[in-house]
Amino acid sequence: MKQHPDKKGEKMKNTSRLRPLKQKVIGILGGMSNQATSEYYNMLNERLNSRLGGWDNGEIIVVSVNFGNIAHFVHHNLWDEAQAYLNEKVNLLELANVDVIACVSNTMHRVVEPIMASRSTPFIHIADPTGEAIRQAGLKRAALLGTMPVMQSEALRQRYSDKFGVEVMPPNDDDKGIVDRIIFDELVRRDLRKDSKQEYLRIVSALRAEGAQGVILGCTEIFLLIGQDDLPGFPVFDTTALHTQAIADFALS
C-alpha cells in the first residue's frame, strides 16, 4: 500500500532521531484525584506526540498519593499535615531526577507552592497559564469555581490580581457549598450528573449577571462536567487544559 506522503515524512523524521531521544522528564504529583491524574497523563502525551510526531510522546514520572488522605486534610483544615505529606512525595520526584514538577490539584497548590519555593526544580503553578490566558483574552473579571479552599483563597485571589490584573469572582456562600459538594461527592469519582451540570451552569450564569466576563474551572475535574460548548459566547478557562499545555511547552523548550 502506498503510504501518504505526510505520514511517511512524519515517520522518517521520527525514526531519524538519535535513540534514546533526549528529552525533559516531567514529574507529576498526582492522585488528587486519580481522575485528574489520568487526564493529565493522557493530555500530556497527546500534546507531546502532536509536536514530536510518530510514536514519540513524553517521559513522565507520576507519584500518586492516597486521595483519602488529601480529603481528610482538606476537610479538617490540616494544612501543615498536608504539607508534610506532600513534601515526602516531592522528594520522591526529585530523587527520580525530573526536570519539572507539576501538581494536578488547584487546591493542594496551597501547600505545594511553599514546598517548591525552597527547591531548585522548576515548578509550574496551575494559576499562571490560566491567568495568562485570561490576560491574553483582554478580560479583567472571571468567575471562579473550585473546592471551598480554592474559592475562599485570598492568596489565589492575590496571585491572579497581582500577576495578571484579573479579579476572580467566587460564588455566594450557598453556591460555594454546592460547587464543593459536587466535586468531592461526584466528580472525583467521575460520577457525572445532569442535575449537577445544570447547577454549575446556573451558578456561572449568576456570576455572569454580576459582571464576570469568563469563568475559571479552578478544579481539575470540573471540565469533565462543563466546558466551552455549554457556555457559547462566554469564555471558559479550563485549568487542566491550560496547565497541561504549559507543562508540555516546558518539556519541549
Secondary structure, 3 states (H helix, E strand, C coil): CCCCHHHHHHHHHHHCCCCCCCCCEEEEEECCCHHHHHHHHHHHHHHHHHHHCCCCCCEEEEEECCHHHHHHHHHCCCHHHHHHHHHHHHHHHHHCCCCEEEECCCCCHHHHHHHHHCCCCCECCCHHHHHHHHHHCCCCEEEEECCHHHHCCHHHHHHHHHHHCCEEECCCHHHHHHHHHHHHHCHHHCCCCHHHHHHHHHHHHHHHHCCCCCEEECCCCHHHCCCHHHCCCCCEEEHHHHHHHHHHHHHHC
